[in-house]
Amino acid sequence: MADGHDITEAQIAALIPRFYGRVRADAMIGPVFAGAIDHWPPHLEKLVAFWSSVMLTTGRYKGNPMAAHMKHLAIITPPMFDRWLELWAQVTAETLPADIAAVLQAKAERIAQSLKLALYFRLPPPGTPVLVAA
C-alpha cells in the first residue's frame, strides 16, 4: 500500500478543484461553502497547499484549519463532515490510483475526526456529577 508520498503535486492540484466542484454542487454542504468562501481561486490554492503539506510534508500551508471551521460553528453539523468524507471518497477513487486514494481517504477521516472533537466535544464543568451506568 502507498504511504501517500507516491502522490504528486500535479495530482493534488488536479484533485482539489475537482473535489470542491463536487462539494459546491452538493445540496447539503454546498450552501455552507458558498456562504463561507467569497473568492474560490485563492481558496483552492490554499487547499492545494494544505494537502501538499499533509501528504508530502512540504510545509506550504500556513493556515489554521481549526480557526477556519470555528468561524462557521453555528452552521456546521457533524453529519456535514460525514457528507464531506463521502464526496472525498468518491472523488479520490475516481481521480487517483486506488492505493493513493485509500491513503488520502484515511488522512481525511483522521482530520475530520480531530476537527469534530475540537468543535463539538466538551467536558462537563468541574464538579458536575457524572452518571455511571450500573
C-alpha positions as a Python dict, from the first residue, in 0.01 Angstrom:
ca = {
    (1, 'M'): (0, 0, 0),
    (2, 'A'): (118, 352, -76),
    (3, 'D'): (215, 580, 209),
    (4, 'G'): (86, 894, 38),
    (5, 'H'): (429, 1005, -74),
    (6, 'D'): (351, 844, -409),
    (7, 'I'): (106, 1124, -482),
    (8, 'T'): (243, 1414, -682),
    (9, 'E'): (184, 1787, -660),
    (10, 'A'): (19, 1764, -1001),
    (11, 'Q'): (-227, 1501, -875),
    (12, 'I'): (-313, 1715, -573),
    (13, 'A'): (-355, 2022, -794),
    (14, 'A'): (-596, 1828, -1018),
    (15, 'L'): (-785, 1661, -731),
    (16, 'I'): (-870, 1965, -521),
    (17, 'P'): (-1063, 2172, -779),
    (18, 'R'): (-1249, 1863, -895),
    (19, 'F'): (-1341, 1772, -540),
    (20, 'Y'): (-1455, 2120, -443),
    (21, 'G'): (-1657, 2143, -762),
    (22, 'R'): (-1848, 1842, -631),
    (23, 'V'): (-1872, 1998, -283),
    (24, 'R'): (-2008, 2325, -422),
    (25, 'A'): (-2280, 2137, -612),
    (26, 'D'): (-2383, 1929, -311),
    (27, 'A'): (-2724, 2008, -160),
    (28, 'M'): (-2613, 1951, 199),
    (29, 'I'): (-2271, 2113, 224),
    (30, 'G'): (-2257, 2331, -86),
    (31, 'P'): (-2451, 2618, 77),
    (32, 'V'): (-2209, 2624, 373),
    (33, 'F'): (-1914, 2665, 141),
    (34, 'A'): (-2099, 2920, -72),
    (35, 'G'): (-2154, 3132, 237),
    (36, 'A'): (-1800, 3090, 365),
    (37, 'I'): (-1588, 3136, 51),
    (38, 'D'): (-1610, 3463, -141),
    (39, 'H'): (-1336, 3404, -395),
    (40, 'W'): (-1260, 3043, -489),
    (41, 'P'): (-927, 3057, -679),
    (42, 'P'): (-716, 3167, -379),
    (43, 'H'): (-906, 2929, -153),
    (44, 'L'): (-833, 2637, -385),
    (45, 'E'): (-466, 2734, -387),
    (46, 'K'): (-471, 2729, -6),
    (47, 'L'): (-634, 2385, -8),
    (48, 'V'): (-377, 2250, -255),
    (49, 'A'): (-106, 2383, -20),
    (50, 'F'): (-282, 2217, 275),
    (51, 'W'): (-294, 1875, 110),
    (52, 'S'): (61, 1916, -19),
    (53, 'S'): (170, 1979, 339),
    (54, 'V'): (-32, 1685, 473),
    (55, 'M'): (68, 1432, 209),
    (56, 'L'): (414, 1546, 102),
    (57, 'T'): (525, 1736, 414),
    (58, 'T'): (608, 2040, 201),
    (59, 'G'): (518, 2291, 472),
    (60, 'R'): (346, 2507, 212),
    (61, 'Y'): (27, 2551, 412),
    (62, 'K'): (36, 2843, 655),
    (63, 'G'): (-321, 2847, 782),
    (64, 'N'): (-524, 2723, 1077),
    (65, 'P'): (-798, 2477, 979),
    (66, 'M'): (-947, 2478, 1329),
    (67, 'A'): (-992, 2856, 1333),
    (68, 'A'): (-1144, 2844, 985),
    (69, 'H'): (-1403, 2589, 1095),
    (70, 'M'): (-1472, 2760, 1428),
    (71, 'K'): (-1588, 3071, 1243),
    (72, 'H'): (-1873, 2866, 1099),
    (73, 'L'): (-1958, 2654, 1403),
    (74, 'A'): (-2317, 2780, 1412),
    (75, 'I'): (-2395, 2624, 1074),
    (76, 'I'): (-2161, 2324, 1051),
    (77, 'T'): (-2308, 1999, 1185),
    (78, 'P'): (-2138, 1661, 1242),
    (79, 'P'): (-2332, 1497, 954),
    (80, 'M'): (-2180, 1755, 721),
    (81, 'F'): (-1836, 1612, 796),
    (82, 'D'): (-1969, 1269, 702),
    (83, 'R'): (-2103, 1405, 374),
    (84, 'W'): (-1770, 1577, 301),
    (85, 'L'): (-1594, 1244, 361),
    (86, 'E'): (-1839, 1062, 128),
    (87, 'L'): (-1765, 1308, -151),
    (88, 'W'): (-1391, 1291, -79),
    (89, 'A'): (-1401, 912, -106),
    (90, 'Q'): (-1590, 931, -436),
    (91, 'V'): (-1365, 1189, -599),
    (92, 'T'): (-1036, 1044, -476),
    (93, 'A'): (-1145, 698, -601),
    (94, 'E'): (-1241, 844, -941),
    (95, 'T'): (-926, 1055, -975),
    (96, 'L'): (-635, 861, -827),
    (97, 'P'): (-489, 512, -820),
    (98, 'A'): (-666, 304, -555),
    (99, 'D'): (-371, 284, -315),
    (100, 'I'): (-316, 660, -315),
    (101, 'A'): (-691, 728, -285),
    (102, 'A'): (-706, 499, 20),
    (103, 'V'): (-426, 690, 193),
    (104, 'L'): (-594, 1024, 123),
    (105, 'Q'): (-925, 889, 250),
    (106, 'A'): (-767, 766, 573),
    (107, 'K'): (-592, 1101, 628),
    (108, 'A'): (-916, 1290, 567),
    (109, 'E'): (-1103, 1069, 814),
    (110, 'R'): (-845, 1139, 1085),
    (111, 'I'): (-853, 1513, 1014),
    (112, 'A'): (-1234, 1517, 1020),
    (113, 'Q'): (-1237, 1326, 1349),
    (114, 'S'): (-995, 1576, 1503),
    (115, 'L'): (-1200, 1871, 1381),
    (116, 'K'): (-1524, 1721, 1510),
    (117, 'L'): (-1373, 1653, 1851),
    (118, 'A'): (-1237, 2006, 1875),
    (119, 'L'): (-1562, 2165, 1757),
    (120, 'Y'): (-1820, 1958, 1944),
    (121, 'F'): (-1666, 1769, 2237),
    (122, 'R'): (-1688, 1950, 2569),
    (123, 'L'): (-1609, 1812, 2912),
    (124, 'P'): (-1862, 1896, 3180),
    (125, 'P'): (-1761, 2178, 3415),
    (126, 'P'): (-1565, 2068, 3723),
    (127, 'G'): (-1793, 1944, 3996),
    (128, 'T'): (-2066, 1829, 3758),
    (129, 'P'): (-2194, 1484, 3866),
    (130, 'V'): (-2102, 1213, 3620),
    (131, 'L'): (-2356, 938, 3563),
    (132, 'V'): (-2209, 591, 3558),
    (133, 'A'): (-2404, 302, 3409),
    (134, 'A'): (-2462, 20, 3652),
}
